[in-house]
């Protein structure tokens, strides 16, 4: 009876004799498992190589040596301090055993003394003949030019006044009577008499061009230079 019912059921449903796998559209199968793991997107990172579960990675990790811990150096190890200076080893240049290149001492082979700084060409003035005394003399109202009016001085006229008691000189076309100023000149009378009776513009500019001669000798103005 049981076999009869079984044959009758098979005859009513023949598809049940060869059961087949039903594939539903959109449902991933076992064959697509590998592709389902691949994620498609905007990530451009390269894959791990070798793979995390590969034999190469397992072998290399088993025999890998431990990474040494970096050593932290102190400031003294990074830059050791300089050696202490030894004053006993320093010698002047020229001495046997001395370096001679790093010393600031005068070489021992020098027999000539170092030159002395040049002294300014000033002389000791007599008492009462300083700059303030000359300024007071100009304000005193005395006739320091030696003439009543301004003159037109020719080169021949200028050459006649070249003595200690009568000294004229021209500076930039202006003629001055240097006689009253001789004892007040800081460089001495001798230096001022070098330009007596001639043009002293060049020597004055080379000696002390910063001096305002128009103010210094304004009360000694005699006149102006003209041609013969």
C-alpha positions in Angstrom: 0.0 0.0 0.0 2.8 2.3 0.8 4.6 1.7 -2.4 1.3 2.4 -4.3 0.9 5.8 -2.6 4.5 6.7 -3.3 4.2 5.9 -7.0 1.0 7.8 -7.2 2.6 11.0 -5.7 5.5 10.8 -8.1 3.1 10.5 -11.0 1.2 13.7 -9.8 4.4 15.8 -9.3 7.1 14.6 -11.8 9.3 17.7 -11.1 10.0 16.3 -7.7 11.9 13.3 -9.1 14.9 15.5 -10.2 15.1 18.2 -7.7 17.2 21.2 -8.9 18.6 24.1 -7.3 16.4 27.2 -7.6 18.3 30.3 -8.4 16.7 33.5 -7.3 17.7 36.5 -9.3 19.6 39.0 -7.3 20.6 36.4 -4.7 24.4 35.7 -4.6 25.5 32.1 -4.9 28.5 30.4 -3.5 30.4 31.0 -6.8 30.1 34.7 -6.4 31.4 34.8 -2.8 34.9 35.8 -4.0 33.6 38.6 -6.1 31.3 39.8 -3.4 34.3 40.6 -1.2 35.6 43.1 -3.8 34.3 46.6 -2.9 34.0 49.0 -5.8 34.3 52.6 -4.8 36.6 55.7 -4.8 39.3 54.1 -2.5 42.5 54.1 -4.5 44.7 52.5 -1.8 46.8 49.6 -3.1 46.1 46.1 -1.7 48.3 44.5 0.9 51.2 42.6 -0.6 51.8 39.9 0.3 48.2 39.2 1.5 47.7 39.2 5.3 46.8 35.5 5.3 49.5 34.4 2.8 52.3 31.9 3.4 55.0 34.5 2.5 53.8 36.8 5.3 53.6 34.0 7.8 57.1 32.8 7.0 58.7 36.3 7.1 57.0 37.2 10.4 58.1 33.9 12.0 61.8 34.6 11.2 61.8 38.4 11.5 64.3 39.9 13.8 63.1 42.3 16.5 63.4 46.0 15.6 65.9 47.8 17.9 64.6 50.6 20.0 66.2 53.9 18.9 68.7 55.4 21.3 68.0 58.8 22.7 71.2 60.9 23.0 71.7 63.6 25.5 72.8 67.2 24.7 76.4 66.4 25.7 76.5 63.4 23.4 75.0 65.3 20.5 77.5 68.2 20.8 80.3 67.6 23.3 81.7 70.7 25.1 84.9 72.2 23.7 88.1 71.3 25.6 89.2 73.8 28.2 91.7 76.4 26.9 95.3 75.9 27.8 97.1 79.2 28.3 100.4 77.4 28.9 100.4 76.1 25.3 99.8 79.5 23.7 102.9 81.1 22.4 103.6 84.2 20.4 104.3 83.9 16.7 107.8 83.1 15.8 108.5 81.0 18.9 109.5 77.4 18.4 106.5 75.1 18.8 103.9 77.9 18.5 101.3 77.9 15.9 101.8 81.6 15.2 98.5 82.0 13.3 95.9 82.4 16.0 97.7 84.7 18.4 97.2 88.4 18.5 100.5 89.2 20.1 103.2 91.2 18.4 105.7 88.9 16.7 108.9 88.5 18.7 111.0 89.0 15.5 109.8 92.7 15.3 112.6 95.0 16.4 111.0 98.2 15.2 108.6 99.8 17.7 105.0 100.4 16.5 104.5 103.8 15.0 103.0 106.5 17.3 99.9 108.3 16.3 100.5 111.5 14.5 100.1 114.6 16.7 97.9 117.4 15.6 99.8 120.5 14.4 98.9 122.7 17.4 101.2 124.8 19.4 100.9 126.2 22.9 99.4 129.7 22.7 100.3 132.5 25.0 97.9 133.3 27.8 95.0 135.4 26.7 95.1 134.2 23.1 92.5 131.5 23.0 89.4 131.2 20.8 87.3 133.1 23.2 89.9 135.9 23.5 89.8 136.2 19.7 86.0 136.4 19.7 86.1 139.1 22.3 88.7 141.1 20.3 86.5 141.0 17.2 83.6 142.5 19.3 85.8 145.2 20.8 85.3 147.5 17.9 89.0 147.8 17.0 90.0 148.2 13.3 91.5 144.8 12.6 91.5 145.2 8.8 94.0 148.1 8.9 92.1 150.1 6.2 89.2 152.5 6.3 87.3 151.0 3.3 87.2 147.8 1.3 89.9 147.7 -1.4 90.3 146.2 -4.9 93.5 144.2 -4.4 95.6 143.1 -7.3 98.2 140.2 -7.2 101.0 142.8 -7.1 99.4 144.6 -4.2 98.9 141.4 -2.3 102.5 140.4 -2.7 103.7 143.5 -0.9 102.1 142.4 2.4 104.0 139.3 3.4 105.9 140.2 6.6 105.2 139.4 10.2 104.0 142.9 10.9 102.0 143.2 7.7 100.5 139.9 6.4 97.7 139.7 3.9 96.3 136.7 2.2 93.4 135.8 -0.1 91.0 132.9 0.3 88.4 132.2 -2.4 88.8 135.7 -3.8 88.6 137.6 -0.5 91.6 139.3 1.0 92.1 139.3 4.8 94.6 141.0 7.0 96.2 138.1 9.0 98.4 140.3 11.2 96.1 140.6 14.2 95.2 136.9 14.0 98.7 135.5 14.0 99.1 135.1 17.8 95.7 133.4 18.0 96.3 130.8 15.3 96.2 127.3 16.9 98.8 126.0 14.4 101.2 128.8 15.2 102.3 131.9 13.4 104.8 130.1 11.2 102.1 128.0 9.5 99.9 131.0 8.9 102.8 133.1 7.4 103.2 130.4 4.7 100.3 132.0 2.8 101.2 135.7 3.5 101.3 137.8 0.4 99.6 135.1 -1.9 96.5 133.0 -2.3 96.0 130.5 0.5 92.8 128.8 -0.7 94.4 125.5 -1.6 96.5 125.1 1.6 93.5 126.1 3.7 91.3 123.5 2.1 93.9 120.8 2.6 94.5 121.7 6.2 91.2 122.5 7.8 88.4 122.9 5.2 85.7 122.6 7.9 86.6 125.9 9.4 84.3 128.8 8.5 86.9 131.4 7.5 84.3 134.0 6.6 83.1 134.0 10.2 86.6 133.6 11.7 88.2 136.6 9.9 85.1 138.7 9.1 86.5 141.7 10.9 89.8 141.4 9.1 88.4 141.6 5.6 90.5 144.0 3.5 88.8 143.7 0.1 88.5 141.5 -3.0 91.0 140.2 -5.6 90.9 141.7 -9.0 93.2 141.3 -12.0 96.0 143.6 -12.8 
